[in-house]
Amino acid sequence: MLSSKLTKSAPITSLHTMSAGDKALDRSRAVRRVLGGLLVANIAALVAKAVYNVLGLVVVRVAAHAPDEDHPYGHGKFETLGADAVEERLKKDLELEEVTVHVEPC
């Protein structure tokens, strides 16, 4: 009677009872999750840096305009303001890069 209860219970899925193929599959899934997370993080960082570069180009173009009635001394301050905005954003990005990645077990 005891053996019938043991066979009806849920299968044990510890590393000791798993086959070598299952262990390899679990490890490859964990590696793919880590690499996938890193890939997404790198893509997000690259997109953000591209946006900052475009912002810098736009600001430099605006700052290059000649003086007019509204800005008799020129538009040079726009370059300073744009550089400050990009600098602050990059500082925040550097703070976010210090976050560690936690992988859930399979």
C-alpha positions in Angstrom: 0.0 0.0 0.0 2.9 2.4 0.7 4.4 1.8 -2.8 1.1 2.7 -4.5 1.1 6.0 -2.6 4.6 6.8 -3.8 3.9 6.1 -7.4 0.8 8.4 -7.4 2.7 11.4 -6.0 4.1 14.1 -8.2 7.5 13.4 -9.7 10.5 14.8 -7.9 12.5 17.2 -10.1 15.7 17.8 -8.2 19.1 17.9 -10.0 20.0 14.5 -8.6 17.1 12.7 -10.3 17.3 14.6 -13.6 19.0 13.1 -16.7 22.1 14.7 -18.1 20.1 16.0 -21.1 17.6 17.7 -18.8 20.3 19.3 -16.8 22.0 20.6 -19.9 18.7 21.9 -21.2 18.0 23.7 -17.9 21.5 25.3 -17.9 21.1 26.4 -21.5 17.7 28.0 -20.7 19.4 29.9 -17.8 22.2 31.1 -20.0 19.7 32.2 -22.7 17.7 34.2 -20.0 20.8 35.9 -18.8 22.1 36.7 -22.3 18.6 37.8 -23.4 18.4 40.2 -20.5 21.9 41.6 -21.2 21.0 42.0 -24.9 17.8 43.9 -24.0 19.8 46.1 -21.6 22.5 46.8 -24.2 19.9 47.7 -26.9 18.1 50.1 -24.5 21.5 51.7 -23.7 22.4 52.1 -27.4 19.0 53.6 -28.3 19.3 56.1 -25.4 22.8 57.1 -26.5 21.6 57.5 -30.1 18.9 59.8 -28.8 21.4 61.8 -26.9 23.6 62.1 -30.0 20.7 63.4 -32.1 19.8 65.8 -29.3 23.4 67.1 -29.3 23.3 67.6 -33.0 20.0 69.5 -32.9 21.3 71.7 -30.1 24.5 72.5 -31.9 22.6 73.4 -35.0 20.3 75.7 -33.1 23.2 77.3 -31.3 24.9 78.1 -34.6 22.1 80.4 -35.7 23.1 84.1 -36.0 21.8 86.7 -33.6 18.3 87.9 -34.2 15.8 90.3 -32.5 14.8 87.8 -29.8 18.5 86.8 -29.1 20.7 89.7 -29.8 23.8 87.9 -28.4 23.2 84.8 -30.5 22.0 81.3 -29.6 25.1 80.0 -27.9 23.3 79.4 -24.6 21.2 76.6 -26.2 24.4 74.6 -26.6 25.2 74.9 -22.9 21.6 74.0 -21.9 21.6 71.0 -24.3 24.9 69.7 -23.0 23.7 70.0 -19.4 20.6 68.0 -20.3 22.6 65.3 -21.9 25.1 65.2 -19.0 22.3 64.8 -16.4 20.7 62.0 -18.3 24.0 60.2 -18.7 24.6 60.5 -15.0 21.3 58.8 -14.3 22.1 56.1 -16.8 25.4 55.4 -15.1 23.6 55.1 -11.8 21.2 52.6 -13.3 24.0 50.4 -14.8 25.1 49.5 -11.3 22.0 47.3 -10.8 22.7 43.6 -10.6 20.8 41.0 -12.7 18.9 38.3 -10.8 18.1 35.1 -12.6 15.1 33.0 -11.5 15.7 29.3 -11.2 14.2 27.1 -13.9 
